[in-house]
């Protein structure tokens, strides 16, 4: 097993059209689709770090249609075959337009790569519930990663 258990990526289609491309993200027959709970966008400014967060029940499905984003995931799940593993994923155009699925209980954080803001779209499988999310400081000693 190379990656963190349950963390998956899927390349997404970019369809050229006059005036600008159409960017696919997720549809019910897609391999990573799990259901729809909520869709939202989050802008990440250059130099900003949004970390660390995990959900106890919610699965994240990230795509970055504007800018580029480095997403870091960390697995500290009891019993996971990839416990202790850290992964970096670059998302965004032109060469990394893909979907990233992050399962429950996996920590994640992200930062814009480059000089322009990045726009992340998350299609979560359940509606947001503030009671099921957990946070750690971006410099938490519990996570072996330095931004």
N, C-alpha and C positions, 0 to 999 in steps of 0.2 A: 504494500500500500504506500503510495507516494505522498498523497495529500492528507489533510485532516479528514477523519471519518465524517461523512455527511456534508462536507463543503464541496460543492460542485460548480463547474462553469459550463456554459453553453454559448458558442458563438452565435451572434445575432445578425440578421440580415439588414443590410443597408441597400435600399433600392434607389438608384439615381433617377431623379425626375427633373424636368425643367423647373428652375427656380429654387431647387434644393432637394435633398434626399428625404425619403421616408425611412424612419428607423423603427424596426420591429422591436418589441420587448418581450411580451408574454401573451400566450393565447391558451385556451383550454386544452388543445391537443399537443402542447409543447411538452417535451420530456420532463422539464423541471416544474411544471405547473402543479400546485397542490391545492388550490382553492383561492378565493379572493376574500380578503377581509378589509383591506384599506390600501389606498395608493396615495403616496405623497412625494413631494420633491423637497430636497434640502440643498441649499447653496453652501459651498465651502470656499472661503476666501483663501487666496494664496498665503501660505505661512500659517494658517489656522489648523489646529489639530482637534478633531472631535473624537475623543477616546476617554475611557473604555466603557463599553456597554454590552450587555447580553440580555436575552429574554429567556424566561423559563418555559414559555409555551409557543411563542411566536417565531415563525420562520421568516427570514428576510430574503428578498429577491432584488438585488441591486443591479441597475444599469446606469451608465453615465453617458447621456447624449451630448453634453456640452462640457468641454474641458477634459482634463485627465485627473484621475484620482488614484492614490495608493490606498488600498484597503488592507489592513493587517488583521489576521484572525489568530486567536490563541485558544488551544484546547486544554482545559484543566478538568474535564469531566471525569468523575470517578468511573473506573471500569472501561474507559475508552481506550481502544488500541493505539490511538494517537495522542494520548495524554502527554502534555508537555511540549507539543509541537507548535511552532509559530510559522505562519505563511504570509507572504506578501503577494497581493494581486494588483496589477495595474489595469484600470478600466478606463475606457474612453476612446475617442476617435483620433486618428484615422485607423490605427492598427489593432486596437484592443476593445472594440465594441462587442461586449459580451455580457451575459447574465451571470451573476454570482449568487449562489444560494448559500445562506448561512443558517444552519439549524439552531434550534433552541440550545441554550447553555454553552454556546461558543462565544467567547469574548471577541469584540471587533472594535476597530477605530479606523479613522481615515483622515487623509490630508490631501489638499489639492497639489498636483504636480505641475509646475510651470508658473507662468506669470499671470494667468487669467483664472477667474473663479471656475470651479467645477460644479455642475448641477447633477446631483444624484437623484434617481427615481427609485423608490422602494415600493414594491408590490408585496405587502405582507399577507400572510395567509389568514390572519384573524385581525379584527379591529384592535387598535391600540388600547391597551389597558395599563395605566401607570403603575398598577399594583404588581405586574408581572415582570417589570424591567428592573435591572440592577446596574449600578454604575461604580466605576473606580476612577481615581485620578489618573490623568494621562501619564504620570510618572510613577505609578504604583509599583512597589517592589514585588508585588504578587505576580506581575507579568514580565517575563524576560525579554523586553523590547524597549528600545530607546528611540524616541522620535527625533 
